[in-house]
Amino acid sequence: MAKRKRESTLNTIERRTKEGRGTGRGVDYKPWLLVQDVPSQGLASRVKGVKTGRVHHLLSQLEYRCFLILDWSERITDIREQFPLLPLDETLALAESLGIKHPRDPKTQIPTVLTSDFLITVKQGEGTGEQVLSIKPSNQLSRPRVLEKLELERQYWAKRQVPWHIVTEQDIPRSLADNLEWLQPYRFSDVLSPLASSDIQRIRVVLEQALLKVQPLSDVVRAVDDRLGLDPGTSLSVARHLLATRAWRTNWMAPFNLSQPLVLQRPGELSSEVGVS
């Protein structure tokens, strides 16, 4: 039985390697871990990214909220999640040199491949650079074993001279993440089907005129639906799409509230933007 379990773990590593897990960029990248590979207690999610055009596999709610900000930032050009720290022999040797127990499969005790939550590509001057983000709830950072594994990860990237950062819920602007979560379903145009682009433009013009009255957003979209004879909620969907695609810009750090006016920024005005330093 122990031999079969050992072979099963080794076969999993070999299979993922043959599948190209952890390789590629942009739309072609394949995460080492997929949602179905890891028990998540319902907190994992698959989300299509605007930057990459592919489905991202996020293993916690905190990873999801961080991803929303990464995918939104105009400074970030690529996002690779669940990135493997290979070769395995290197992290085994590194763990031994640090006096740290290398993570192992609890059933087989075979060493497992470590992963970093996000490897991102960031605009830097005229070029780009890479950074690594390890996503952890702040209450886990007092646990000795968590700190050991983080140090192992940090040392791996230090050898490659790639900046590495720990990100907790305290580093994620709550209002921005909440706003982006509200906009996420509307980042792609097909969500407004069967509206044609001419319909969307017509609704947009009327919405922009109505927003000048500085009324609660709920009142504005209801009035536009009535004026144009639209199904209830249509104008709100168009408004969310215009925000989600940055056709409209506003103060992204201010909480969206249907009972409050939506204030749009004029072209040329500075908009709040969260990036990675």
N, C-alpha and C positions, 0 to 999 in steps of 0.2 A: 504493500500500500504506500509506504514512504517513498519507494522508488517511483511509483506511478505519479505521485504528487510532485516529486522533483522534476520529472520529465514534463509534467503539465506546465509548471512554471517556466521552465526553459523553453518549451514549445511556444508559450505565449510571447516571450521576448523575441524568439526567432520569427514568429508569424508577423508580429508588428513591424519588425525590421524589414521583412520581405514586402510588406504592404506599403513601405515608404513612410511609415509614421515618423513624425519629427522632421520631415524633409519638405522642401518646396517653399515658395513665397507667395504672398497674395492669395489669389483664388486657388492656387495649386498646393498650398500648405496642408499637411495632414497632421493633426494633433496626435501625440503619443497616446493620450488617454481620451476616450470618447465617453459621453454621458453614460452609455450602457455598460461601460467597463468598471464603473466605480459606484458602490452604494452611496446614495446621496440623501436619503430620507425625504425625497421630493423637492429638494432645494436646487437640483441641477437644472440647467436649461440649455436649449439650443436656440441660438439667435442669429439671424442673417445679418452680416455686417455690411455697411455701406462702403467702407474703404476696400474691403477684399472681395465682396460679392459672393462670399461663401458662408456656410453655416458654421458658427463658432460653438464650441462645446465648453460650457462654463459649469463648474462643479459646486458652486455655492452662491448664495444670494449676494454675498459681498463681492465675489468675482464678477457677477452680473452687473452690479452697480458700477464697479470700476470700469468694466468693459464699455458701458454706455458712455462714459466720459472720454475714454480713449478713442472710441469710434467717432465721437463728436468733435474732438480737438482737431483744429486745422494744422497743427504742428506735427501730427503723427501720420505716417504714410502706410504703415503695415503693422498688423497685430498677429502674433503667433502665440497661441495659448497652449498650455500643457506641453512645454518644450522639454525634450529629454536631455539629461546630462550624460552624454555618451562620450567615450566608451565607458562601459561599466567598470572595467579594470581601473580606470583612472580614479573614479570616485571611491572605489574600494581601497586603493593605495592612499588616497587623500585622507579617508576616514582613519586608516591605521596610523598615519603620521600624526594626526590630531588627537589620537586616543579616543575616537568617537565610534560607537557601534553603528555600522552601516545598516540602514533600513533593510529589513528582510520580510519576505512573505510570512505572515504569522502561521500559516498551515504547513508550509514546506521548509521554512527557514532558509530558502534560497534568496540571495541578495536581489533586491528589486531595483529597477531603473528609477533614479530620482528625476523629478520634473520641476521646472520653474513655471509659475502660473502664467506669466506674460513675458515674451521677448518682443519688444516694440522697436520700430524704426522711427526715428525722430529727425525732423529737419534741423540742420545745424549750419547756419550760414548759407553757403552755396551748395552744401552737400547734405549728407545724412549720417547719423550715428545710431548705435544700438544701445538700449538700456533694458534692464531686467527688473521686473516687479514681482515681489513675493507678497501675496495677499494673506493677511492674518488678522483675525479679531484681536483687539488689544488685550483682552483678558487671557489670551494664550501666551503672551510674551513673557510671562513669569514662570512658565513651565520649563524646567531644565532640558527635557528631551526635545521640546520644540526649538529651543535656542541652539541645541547641538546640531540639529538638522539644518537650521538656518545658517549656521556658521559653515557647515559643509558646503552648502549651496553658494555662500558668499565667496569662499575660497576658490571654488571651481571657476566662478566668473572673474575673480581677481586675476587668476592666471591668464585669462584671455583679455584682460584690461577692458572689460565691459562693466560700466557702472551698474550697481545693483542696489535696489531700494526695497525696504519693507513698507507696505501700505496697509494701514488699518482703517476701520470705519471713521476714525477721527480725521483722516486725511482726505476723505471724500465729502465735498460740499453737499450737505443733505438736500438743500433746495434745488440745486442743479441736477442732482441724481433723480430726485422726484420728478422734476420737469421733464427730463429726458425719458424717464420711464413712461410718462404720460404721452410723449410724442413718438416713442419707438414704433408703435404699429403703423404710423403714418409716414414713415421715412421713404416708402416706395410708392410710386404713382398708381400701381395697380389696385391699391386699397380703395381708390375712389371710383373704380369701375362700377357702373357703365358710363360715368360722366366723361364726356369728351373734353379735350384740352380747351376748346372754345367755351364750353360750359363752365369749366373751372375759372377761366379768365373773367367771364361775365360775373360770376359770383364774387371773385376777388375784388373787382372794381366797386361793386356795391358794398362789400364788407369794409373796404378801406374808407369809403365815404361815411359809412355808419359809425366807424370807430372814432371819427373826429368829434363825435358828440360826447365822448368820454362817459359812456354809460357802462354798467356791468356787462361783461362779455356774454353772459347768458341772455340778457335782454337784446343785445345786438344781433346775435345769431338767430334768435327766435323771430325778430322783426324782419331779417333778411329772408328767412325761409318763407314767411308769410307774404312778403312783397313779391318774391319771385315764384311763388306757388310750388315750393320744394317740399319734399318729405321732411318731417321734423328731424333735426340732427344733421341734415346735409351741410348746412353752412358751417356748423361747428367742425365737421370732418374736414372740410376744405381749409378752414382756419388752422387746424392742427397740422395738416399736410404742408401748408405754406410756412409754418413755423419750423416743422421738422426738416424741411429741405432748405431752410435759410432763405427762402424767397422773401420772407418777412424776418426782420431782426428786432430783438427786444432785449431787455435786461434779463439774460438767462439765469442770473443768480437770484432773481426775485421770484418767489413762489407763484405759480400760475393758480389763479383763483377765479372761477366762473362768476363769482359774485362781485368781482372787482373789474375795473376797466383794463383793457389790454392796450398798453402804450407801445406803439411801434417806433423804431428809430428811423430817422430820415437817412437817406444815402449820405455817406461821408461821416456820420456820427460814429464815435468809438463804441464798440460793443464789448461787453464783458466776455472774456475768453479764458478758459482754463486749459493750460497746457502742461507739459512735463519739462521741468528745468534740467 
